[in-house]
Amino acid sequence: MQNDSPNAAAEDLLVAAIGRSAWRRRKALAIAAAITLAIGVLMGWTTQLRWAATARILPPAGQSSQLPFDFASLRSMTGLRLGSASAVELYPAVFFSDAVLLAVLDRRFALSDSSSVSLIDEWGGSSEAIPEIKKRVALNRLRRAMTITTDRKSDVVTLTIQTRDPALSMSVANAIIDHAEIFHQTSATASATSQRAFIELRLGELSDQVYTAEQALLHFRSSNRDISRSPVAQMEYERLTRELAIQSSLYTEMRKHLEIAKVEEARNTPILRILDRAAPAVQPANSKMRTAVVSFLLGLAACASIIVIIDITREARRDRATHIGSPA
C-alpha cells in the first residue's frame, strides 16, 4: 500500500496537469478539432470505394497430397520452389504466378457502366510509360489487390479481389480462376506428353533388345539342335530363354504405360473444383463515413497530444525557472 500511494499520487498529478493544460489550450484544441474534422471529411469524401469479389475452389478430389500432374513440370514452368508442398499450398502460389496473372492482364473486362478496361490501362500508370514497365506496375498492383486464404481442414482455397468497380472485381476473380484452370490443363498435358515421349523412346530401345534376344536364341537353336547331352548347352539355352522372357515382359509393360500416357495426354477434364464463382458485391468493402470518422479521431488525438505535451513541458520549464530564481 505504501508503494501504491506515491504512484497513485503521481498519476493524479499527471491527470490534473493534463486537465489544466487542456483547459488553457482549449482554443488551440478547438481549432485543431475543426481542422482535423475538415481533413477527415475531405479524406472520407475523396476515398475511393473498393468492391470485393470472392471465389472458392477445392483441390482435385479433395486430396491435398495428390495432383493430376507432377510438381517437376510446374516448377519448370513457373519457377516456384514447391518442394513437398500440398495442393492447398500450391494453388495460392500458382494464382500469384506470372504464368496466370500475365494472361489476366492481357484481357479486357466489362465495368458496371457497360464500358470496358484492361488492367494494364487501369493500374499501369501513365500512358507514356514503357509498355513493359506498365505491365509490371499493373502486375504488382493486381497482386496487392488479391487476398488468398486456405482452410487446411476442408482444403478450400478462397480468392478475394478488391477493385474500384464491383463488376471488375467479379470478372478479374473469375478470370484468375479460369486461367489457373488453363494453366493446370497445360501443365498436365505437358507432363503427359513428356512422359509419352520418354516411353516411346524407351519402347524403341526395348524393341531392339527383344529382337537381339530373339536372334541370339534362334542362332543358338540353329547351332545346337540336340542340347540334351550337354549341360553347358542346356544352361546357355535357359539363359537365353530367360533373357528373352525378361525383355518381352518389359516391352509388354512399357506398351501398357504408353497407352495410359496417351489417354492422360488426351484427357480434358476440369482439374479445379470451383465451389463458388465470384459474384458482384452488393456493398463496398470500405466506407466513406468510416474513413472520415477514423481520420478525424486519429488526427484529433495526435493534435491534442502534441498541444498538451508542449504546454506541460513549457509549464514545467517555467516552474523550474521560478524555483531556481526564487530566494532560498
C-alpha positions as a printed NumPy array, in Angstrom:
array([[  0.   ,   0.   ,   0.   ],
       [  2.878,   2.378,   0.778],
       [  4.294,   1.814,  -2.719],
       [  0.903,   2.323,  -4.352],
       [  0.251,   5.686,  -2.696],
       [  3.129,   7.589,  -4.372],
       [  2.196,   6.063,  -7.732],
       [ -1.457,   6.974,  -7.305],
       [ -0.489,  10.495,  -6.26 ],
       [  1.782,  10.867,  -9.291],
       [ -0.986,   9.679, -11.584],
       [ -3.421,  12.152, -10.04 ],
       [ -0.932,  14.976, -10.514],
       [ -0.398,  13.969, -14.138],
       [ -4.13 ,  13.853, -14.849],
       [ -4.582,  17.235, -13.175],
       [ -1.729,  18.702, -15.227],
       [ -3.248,  17.357, -18.431],
       [ -6.637,  18.791, -17.489],
       [ -5.203,  22.229, -16.703],
       [ -3.195,  22.183, -19.923],
       [ -6.225,  21.194, -21.983],
       [ -8.277,  23.998, -20.402],
       [ -5.576,  26.589, -21.056],
       [ -5.216,  25.454, -24.64 ],
       [ -8.918,  24.977, -25.29 ],
       [ -8.898,  27.432, -28.166],
       [ -5.981,  25.654, -29.821],
       [ -7.736,  22.33 , -29.273],
       [-10.924,  23.694, -30.791],
       [ -9.013,  24.917, -33.824],
       [ -7.246,  21.545, -34.103],
       [-10.606,  19.759, -33.848],
       [-12.05 ,  21.918, -36.612],
       [ -9.027,  21.349, -38.847],
       [ -8.942,  17.571, -38.282],
       [-12.698,  17.404, -38.842],
       [-12.297,  19.174, -42.164],
       [ -9.402,  16.898, -43.104],
       [-11.399,  13.826, -42.07 ],
       [-14.4  ,  14.897, -44.138],
       [-12.135,  15.611, -47.098],
       [-10.414,  12.245, -46.808],
       [-13.746,  10.473, -46.488],
       [-15.144,  12.342, -49.48 ],
       [-12.137,  11.613, -51.684],
       [-11.747,   7.996, -50.575],
       [-12.338,   5.631, -53.481],
       [-14.783,   2.865, -52.66 ],
       [-13.408,  -0.648, -53.003],
       [-15.576,  -3.578, -54.049],
       [-14.619,  -7.132, -53.131],
       [-15.427, -10.313, -55.063],
       [-14.721, -13.781, -53.692],
       [-14.369, -17.19 , -55.336],
       [-13.749, -20.549, -53.669],
       [-12.13 , -23.677, -55.085],
       [-11.25 , -27.157, -53.866],
       [ -8.138, -29.142, -54.879],
       [ -8.69 , -32.24 , -57.065],
       [-10.83 , -34.912, -55.437],
       [-10.452, -33.113, -52.114],
       [ -6.974, -34.584, -51.72 ],
       [ -4.229, -32.168, -50.751],
       [ -1.448, -34.686, -51.224],
       [ -2.027, -35.55 , -54.881],
       [ -2.328, -33.651, -58.13 ],
       [ -3.116, -34.899, -61.632],
       [  0.383, -33.86 , -62.764],
       [  3.866, -33.836, -61.306],
       [  5.444, -30.954, -59.403],
       [  8.561, -31.003, -61.593],
       [  6.688, -29.732, -64.632],
       [  5.11 , -26.939, -62.595],
       [  8.461, -25.952, -61.162],
       [  9.96 , -25.696, -64.633],
       [  7.021, -23.645, -65.964],
       [  6.589, -21.217, -63.057],
       [  9.951, -21.16 , -61.31 ],
       [  8.26 , -21.835, -57.967],
       [ 10.058, -23.616, -55.167],
       [  7.4  , -26.157, -54.392],
       [  9.344, -28.796, -52.513],
       [  6.872, -31.161, -50.843],
       [  4.01 , -28.636, -50.97 ],
       [  0.465, -29.938, -50.97 ],
       [ -2.19 , -28.846, -53.435],
       [ -3.641, -26.389, -50.906],
       [ -0.228, -24.72 , -50.596],
       [  0.388, -24.938, -54.338],
       [ -2.736, -23.199, -55.596],
       [ -2.042, -19.779, -53.994],
       [  1.468, -19.873, -55.461],
       [  0.028, -20.627, -58.896],
       [ -2.573, -17.85 , -58.563],
       [  0.201, -15.338, -57.802],
       [  2.5  , -16.62 , -60.566],
       [  3.309, -14.691, -63.738],
       [  2.033, -17.593, -65.831],
       [ -1.54 , -16.927, -64.656],
       [ -1.615, -13.189, -63.943],
       [  0.064, -12.025, -67.142],
       [ -2.695, -13.748, -69.097],
       [ -5.271, -11.895, -66.971],
       [ -3.587,  -8.547, -67.67 ],
       [ -3.977,  -9.032, -71.42 ],
       [ -7.774,  -9.26 , -71.185],
       [-10.378,  -6.51 , -71.189],
       [-13.103,  -6.513, -68.545],
       [-16.579,  -5.021, -68.535],
       [-17.423,  -2.397, -65.9  ],
       [-20.747,  -1.649, -64.24 ],
       [-21.344,   1.287, -66.613],
       [-21.071,  -1.033, -69.658],
       [-17.628,   0.294, -70.598],
       [-14.535,  -1.914, -70.615],
       [-10.979,  -1.611, -69.396],
       [ -7.793,  -3.645, -69.244],
       [ -5.865,  -3.921, -66.004],
       [ -2.786,  -2.513, -67.731],
       [ -4.715,   0.676, -68.532],
       [ -6.345,   0.625, -65.086],
       [ -3.209,   0.129, -62.996],
       [ -0.273,   0.596, -65.357],
       [  0.179,   4.303, -64.641],
       [  0.973,   6.934, -67.247],
       [  0.059,   6.18 , -70.83 ],
       [  3.501,   7.452, -71.864],
       [  5.314,   4.841, -69.796],
       [  7.193,   1.982, -71.423],
       [  4.729,  -0.897, -72.089],
       [  6.82 ,  -3.443, -70.195],
       [  7.05 ,  -1.144, -67.191],
       [  3.295,  -0.527, -67.324],
       [  2.684,  -4.265, -67.368],
       [  4.959,  -4.824, -64.357],
       [  3.318,  -1.983, -62.409],
       [ -0.123,  -3.387, -63.185],
       [  1.046,  -6.874, -62.216],
       [  2.273,  -5.684, -58.817],
       [ -0.962,  -3.784, -58.165],
       [ -3.001,  -6.834, -59.143],
       [ -1.073,  -8.949, -56.632],
       [ -1.735,  -6.318, -53.941],
       [ -5.447,  -6.42 , -54.795],
       [ -5.508, -10.203, -54.276],
       [ -6.079, -11.972, -50.967],
       [ -5.823, -15.761, -50.791],
       [ -6.716, -17.826, -47.731],
       [ -6.621, -21.586, -47.25 ],
       [ -8.541, -23.826, -44.887],
       [ -6.403, -26.844, -44.059],
       [ -9.341, -28.731, -42.55 ],
       [-11.575, -28.524, -45.604],
       [ -8.803, -27.858, -48.192],
       [-10.858, -24.938, -49.52 ],
       [ -8.9  , -22.11 , -51.157],
       [-10.568, -18.667, -51.138],
       [ -9.573, -15.914, -53.579],
       [-10.704, -12.324, -52.951],
       [-10.165,  -9.376, -55.318],
       [-10.758,  -5.707, -54.464],
       [-11.082,  -3.034, -57.169],
       [-12.96 ,   0.228, -57.718],
       [-15.841,  -1.469, -59.556],
       [-17.971,  -4.473, -58.477],
       [-18.201,  -5.886, -61.999],
       [-14.429,  -5.532, -62.458],
       [-13.712,  -7.342, -59.179],
       [-16.013, -10.19 , -60.163],
       [-14.574, -10.509, -63.679],
       [-10.949, -10.407, -62.524],
       [-11.52 , -13.03 , -59.81 ],
       [-13.246, -15.38 , -62.262],
       [-10.563, -14.723, -64.896],
       [ -7.838, -15.749, -62.446],
       [ -9.721, -18.969, -61.714],
       [-10.213, -19.651, -65.44 ],
       [ -6.573, -19.018, -66.335],
       [ -5.426, -21.14 , -63.39 ],
       [ -7.53 , -23.972, -64.839],
       [ -5.952, -23.42 , -68.266],
       [ -2.522, -23.391, -66.66 ],
       [ -3.213, -26.673, -64.838],
       [ -4.544, -28.281, -68.013],
       [ -1.468, -27.143, -69.924],
       [  0.809, -28.435, -67.177],
       [ -0.963, -31.79 , -67.085],
       [ -0.821, -32.128, -70.88 ],
       [  2.846, -31.12 , -70.985],
       [  3.659, -33.657, -68.295],
       [  1.765, -36.429, -70.113],
       [  3.405, -35.503, -73.438],
       [  6.851, -35.599, -71.883],
       [  6.08 , -38.944, -70.291],
       [  4.753, -40.348, -73.576],
       [  7.876, -39.215, -75.444],
       [ 10.1  , -40.912, -72.874],
       [  8.065, -44.125, -73.025],
       [  8.198, -44.186, -76.826],
       [ 11.971, -43.755, -76.721],
       [ 12.329, -46.492, -74.139],
       [  9.929, -48.712, -76.094],
       [ 12.158, -48.453, -79.152],
       [ 15.17 , -49.494, -77.084],
       [ 13.266, -52.451, -75.623],
       [ 12.123, -53.497, -79.084],
       [ 15.745, -53.655, -80.217],
       [ 16.673, -55.623, -77.085],
       [ 13.825, -58.11 , -77.686],
       [ 14.946, -58.557, -81.297],
       [ 18.548, -59.123, -80.186],
       [ 17.446, -61.699, -77.614],
       [ 15.293, -63.477, -80.233],
       [ 18.14 , -63.606, -82.725],
       [ 20.564, -64.877, -80.082],
       [ 18.153, -67.675, -79.114],
       [ 17.44 , -68.504, -82.783],
       [ 21.152, -68.687, -83.608],
       [ 21.798, -70.93 , -80.608],
       [ 18.98 , -73.313, -81.54 ],
       [ 20.242, -73.446, -85.116],
       [ 23.762, -74.325, -83.968],
       [ 22.728, -76.755, -81.223],
       [ 19.878, -78.983, -82.353],
       [ 20.408, -81.531, -79.559],
       [ 21.274, -79.958, -76.2  ],
       [ 20.071, -82.798, -74.018],
       [ 23.55 , -84.342, -73.843],
       [ 25.381, -81.129, -72.953],
       [ 24.795, -79.471, -69.545],
       [ 26.608, -76.362, -70.731],
       [ 24.363, -76.067, -73.768],
       [ 21.28 , -76.559, -71.59 ],
       [ 22.395, -73.775, -69.248],
       [ 23.078, -71.429, -72.163],
       [ 19.658, -72.229, -73.642],
       [ 17.955, -71.477, -70.341],
       [ 19.868, -68.215, -70.001],
       [ 18.908, -67.076, -73.485],
       [ 15.284, -68.096, -72.928],
       [ 15.186, -66.236, -69.641],
       [ 16.708, -63.109, -71.196],
       [ 14.101, -63.171, -73.974],
       [ 11.285, -63.569, -71.424],
       [ 12.568, -60.623, -69.371],
       [ 12.893, -58.322, -72.36 ],
       [  9.479, -59.376, -73.68 ],
       [  7.905, -58.709, -70.29 ],
       [  9.483, -55.248, -70.092],
       [  8.321, -54.479, -73.62 ],
       [  4.748, -55.547, -72.798],
       [  4.648, -53.417, -69.629],
       [  6.042, -50.423, -71.454],
       [  3.35 , -50.804, -74.126],
       [  0.721, -50.62 , -71.37 ],
       [  2.302, -47.448, -69.952],
       [  2.333, -45.933, -73.43 ],
       [ -1.408, -46.447, -73.822],
       [ -2.024, -44.93 , -70.379],
       [  0.145, -41.93 , -71.26 ],
       [ -1.822, -41.398, -74.488],
       [ -5.084, -41.398, -72.543],
       [ -3.701, -38.913, -69.993],
       [ -2.441, -36.676, -72.782],
       [ -5.859, -36.605, -74.45 ],
       [ -7.774, -36.091, -71.202],
       [ -9.53 , -32.734, -70.998],
       [-11.485, -32.967, -67.756],
       [-11.555, -29.95 , -65.388],
       [ -8.93 , -30.037, -62.666],
       [-10.106, -27.208, -60.431],
       [-13.284, -27.874, -58.481],
       [-14.953, -24.463, -58.298],
       [-17.253, -24.29 , -55.289],
       [-18.323, -20.651, -55.752],
       [-17.58 , -18.357, -58.657],
       [-17.224, -14.668, -57.878],
       [-20.358, -12.513, -57.957],
       [-20.772,  -8.713, -57.892],
       [-20.616,  -7.238, -54.401],
       [-23.756,  -5.616, -53.03 ],
       [-21.913,  -3.292, -50.625],
       [-18.413,  -1.79 , -50.83 ],
       [-15.629,  -3.217, -48.701],
       [-14.845,   0.232, -47.249],
       [-16.959,   3.244, -46.208],
       [-16.512,   6.984, -46.75 ],
       [-18.119,   7.716, -43.361],
       [-15.869,   5.255, -41.545],
       [-12.799,   6.717, -43.239],
       [-13.857,  10.249, -42.252],
       [-14.55 ,   9.3  , -38.603],
       [-11.319,   7.341, -38.189],
       [ -9.277,  10.123, -39.813],
       [-10.913,  12.746, -37.58 ],
       [-10.375,  10.78 , -34.358],
       [ -6.764,   9.892, -35.151],
       [ -5.928,  13.424, -36.222],
       [ -7.632,  14.945, -33.169],
       [ -5.836,  12.554, -30.821],
       [ -2.478,  13.336, -32.41 ],
       [ -3.007,  17.13 , -32.356],
       [ -4.33 ,  17.103, -28.796],
       [ -1.386,  15.014, -27.599],
       [  1.121,  17.345, -29.217],
       [ -0.565,  20.509, -27.848],
       [ -0.865,  19.126, -24.309],
       [  2.693,  17.763, -24.234],
       [  4.132,  21.069, -25.439],
       [  2.076,  23.03 , -22.885],
       [  3.013,  20.757, -19.982],
       [  6.669,  20.923, -20.992],
       [  6.597,  24.74 , -21.07 ],
       [  4.813,  24.883, -17.704],
       [  7.397,  22.554, -16.201],
       [ 10.214,  24.766, -17.515],
       [  8.575,  27.897, -16.103],
       [  8.1  ,  26.237, -12.712],
       [ 11.73 ,  25.113, -12.709],
       [ 12.946,  28.586, -13.67 ],
       [ 10.769,  30.178, -10.979],
       [ 12.024,  27.721,  -8.38 ],
       [ 15.659,  28.366,  -9.292],
       [ 15.246,  32.151,  -9.373],
       [ 13.363,  32.384,  -6.052],
       [ 15.458,  33.18 ,  -2.906],
       [ 16.203,  30.257,  -0.611]])
